């Protein structure tokens, strides 16, 4: 093989390796996102069964809501989506399903803020945090905010 052909083969191989590396990096996030989404959907189904075993009835899934606020006098609308709206003993709850190590902790800032938004938007009788790692349903209240 001539030197020129060998260099061309090496350059083509390097280009192919770079393209494969770029493709893997570009699709890694989407594969991770798809895997996380599948896990969340599965957890929500299992959470429904757990809630029903504790006497809750499922009213709605993926409940959308919104609320408005202003920034420098300009109105902004924010939307939220709660995992489940459930009922027991004539009380309606927003149930948030969480998996993982940190998210099921009601003191975890993102989870706490999410629950506060649900309280503001949906005005439920109560909030439930469904920890699918521990298979536990916890009622979360903000007594200083609600009389």
C-alpha positions in Angstrom: 0.0 0.0 0.0 1.3 3.4 -0.9 1.9 6.0 1.7 -0.7 8.3 0.2 -3.4 5.5 0.4 -2.3 4.7 4.0 -2.7 8.3 5.0 -6.1 8.5 3.4 -7.2 5.4 5.2 -5.9 6.7 8.5 -7.7 10.1 7.9 -10.9 8.3 7.0 -10.7 6.1 10.1 -10.1 9.1 12.4 -13.1 10.9 10.8 -15.3 7.9 11.3 -14.3 7.5 14.9 -14.9 11.2 15.5 -18.4 11.0 13.9 -19.2 8.0 16.0 -18.0 9.7 19.2 -20.0 12.8 18.3 -23.2 10.8 17.6 -22.8 8.9 20.9 -22.4 12.1 22.9 -25.3 13.7 21.1 -27.7 10.8 21.7 -26.6 10.0 25.3 -28.8 12.7 26.8 -31.8 11.6 24.8 -31.3 8.0 25.7 -31.0 9.0 29.3 -34.1 11.1 29.0 -36.1 8.3 27.4 -34.9 5.9 30.2 -35.9 8.4 32.9 -39.3 8.9 31.3 -40.0 5.2 31.1 -39.0 4.8 34.7 -41.2 7.7 35.7 -44.2 6.3 33.8 -43.7 2.9 35.4 -43.4 4.5 38.9 -46.6 6.5 38.3 -48.5 3.3 37.5 -47.1 1.6 40.6 -48.0 4.7 42.6 -51.6 4.5 41.5 -51.8 1.0 42.8 -50.1 2.0 46.1 -52.5 4.9 46.6 -55.5 2.7 45.7 -54.3 0.1 48.3 -54.5 2.9 50.9 -58.1 3.9 50.0 -57.5 6.7 47.5 -59.4 6.9 44.3 -57.7 8.3 41.2 -59.6 11.3 39.8 -57.2 12.5 37.1 -53.7 11.9 35.8 -51.2 14.5 34.6 -53.4 17.4 35.7 -52.5 20.7 34.1 -52.9 24.0 35.9 -51.6 27.6 35.6 -51.2 30.8 37.5 -50.1 34.3 36.8 -47.6 36.7 38.2 -45.9 39.8 37.2 -42.2 40.8 36.6 -41.6 44.5 36.4 -45.3 45.0 35.9 -45.4 42.6 32.9 -47.9 39.7 33.3 -46.4 36.2 33.0 -48.4 32.9 33.1 -46.7 29.8 34.5 -48.0 26.3 34.0 -47.6 23.3 36.1 -48.5 19.6 35.7 -49.3 17.4 38.7 -48.9 13.7 38.5 -52.2 12.7 40.1 -55.4 14.1 41.6 -56.8 11.7 44.1 -59.6 11.5 46.6 -60.2 9.8 50.0 -62.8 10.6 52.6 -64.3 13.4 50.5 -60.9 15.2 50.5 -59.0 15.9 47.3 -55.2 15.7 47.1 -52.6 16.4 44.6 -50.2 13.5 44.6 -46.6 13.9 43.4 -44.7 10.7 42.5 -41.0 10.7 43.1 -38.2 8.3 42.5 -34.5 8.4 43.3 -32.6 9.3 46.4 -33.1 13.0 46.8 -36.4 13.9 45.0 -38.7 12.1 47.5 -37.4 14.2 50.3 -40.0 17.0 50.9 -37.1 19.2 52.2 -35.3 18.9 48.8 -35.7 22.4 47.3 -37.1 21.4 43.9 -39.6 19.1 45.5 -40.7 21.6 48.1 -41.1 24.3 45.5 -43.2 22.0 43.3 -45.5 21.1 46.2 -45.9 24.8 47.1 -46.9 25.5 43.5 -49.4 22.7 43.6 -50.9 24.2 46.8 -51.1 27.6 45.1 -52.5 26.5 41.7 -54.8 23.6 42.6 -55.9 24.6 46.2 -56.3 21.0 47.2 -57.4 19.7 50.6 -54.0 18.1 50.9 -50.7 17.3 49.2 -49.2 13.8 49.0 -45.6 12.9 48.2 -45.4 9.4 46.9 -41.9 8.0 47.5 -41.7 5.0 45.1 -38.2 3.9 46.4 -39.6 3.4 49.9 -43.2 2.6 48.7 -44.5 5.2 51.1 -47.2 7.9 50.8 -46.5 11.0 52.9 -48.9 13.9 53.5 -47.1 17.2 53.3 -48.7 20.3 54.8 -47.6 24.0 55.0 -49.6 25.0 58.1 -48.2 28.6 58.2 -49.6 29.1 54.7 -53.0 27.5 55.1 -55.3 28.2 58.0 
